[in-house]
Amino acid sequence: MGAVRASATNRRRWRAGVQRPEARRLGWVIVLVLVVDSSTPAVTAALVEVTASGVTTRAHRCTVDARAHGELLAPQVDAVLADLDARPADLGAIVAGLGPGPFTGLRVGLVTAATMSQVLSIPAYGVCSLDAIGHPAAAGEPVLAASDARRREIYWAVYDGAGERLVGPEVSAPAVAAERARDLAVTAAVGDGAHRYADTLGLPLRDEPRYPDAHALATLAAERIRVGAAGDPLTPLYLRRPDAVAATARKPVLP
């Protein structure tokens, strides 16, 4: 998106954060929030404004590359800040997707969020990344949200018609998820994992969101931001052990 120039007044409001409860009730405080997610091949950074009345996305970057999470995220954070003529000191909070996701990619976003939270002394809030797929896709009937877990498996969860999570997150073969979805009367599937295994799931597909939606991540954390809740520990949802594990015994060098 094109550059959006922030007024000096807005910058002062962002720095004010959520310090005054009476100001929050009046609705004039604007909290500038950084949103990051690296739980899927889509590496995402965004800046949103959270007010008493809603959430507005001001800058957004998303690149789909399963092999470059570490190389992409920091430049994307710099880019969205530049789009809004903002500085890290203007941030009032950080929202991070907790996964589930593969170990290497997921930790990039969470380490970035945790480090910035500590350095800037601002709270960081975690949201299940599948919630940012299933919640915006809800349309009055149960929906299954899925992302690719590799090993011919998917990370998945089921949401009711209002976007509230009913089951999950879990990791399993698509056939197992399909059986659970039938038991819960799911009528559609959404997410990159659903598209990859559409034949096995046997459900009508919704095109979007394909990956965790930054606006949805912020919306799901917005109430915590408005009330100035304490930050989260940002515990990742790996759901299974990493592919690489430490050796348990030394192998002999000589025959």
HELIX and SHEET records of a PDB file:
HELIX    1   1 ALA A    8  ALA A   16  1                                   9    
HELIX    2   2 PRO A   21  LEU A   26  1                                   6    
HELIX    3   3 HIS A   69  ASP A   83  1                                  15    
HELIX    4   4 PRO A   88  ASP A   90  5                                   3    
HELIX    5   5 PHE A  103  LEU A  120  1                                  18    
HELIX    6   6 ASP A  131  ALA A  137  1                                   7    
HELIX    7   7 PRO A  174  ASP A  183  1                                  10    
HELIX    8   8 ASP A  192  ARG A  196  1                                   5    
HELIX    9   9 ALA A  198  LEU A  201  1                                   4    
HELIX   10  10 ALA A  214  ARG A  226  1                                  13    
SHEET    1   A 5 GLY A  54  VAL A  64  0                                        
SHEET    2   A 5 ALA A  42  THR A  51 -1                                        
SHEET    3   A 5 VAL A  31  ASP A  37 -1                                        
SHEET    4   A 5 ALA A  93  GLY A  97  1                                        
SHEET    5   A 5 ALA A 124  VAL A 127  1                                        
SHEET    1   B 5 ARG A 165  SER A 172  0                                        
SHEET    2   B 5 GLU A 153  TYR A 159 -1                                        
SHEET    3   B 5 VAL A 143  ARG A 150 -1                                        
SHEET    4   B 5 ALA A 188  VAL A 190  1                                        
SHEET    5   B 5 LEU A 205  ARG A 206  1                                        
END                                                                             
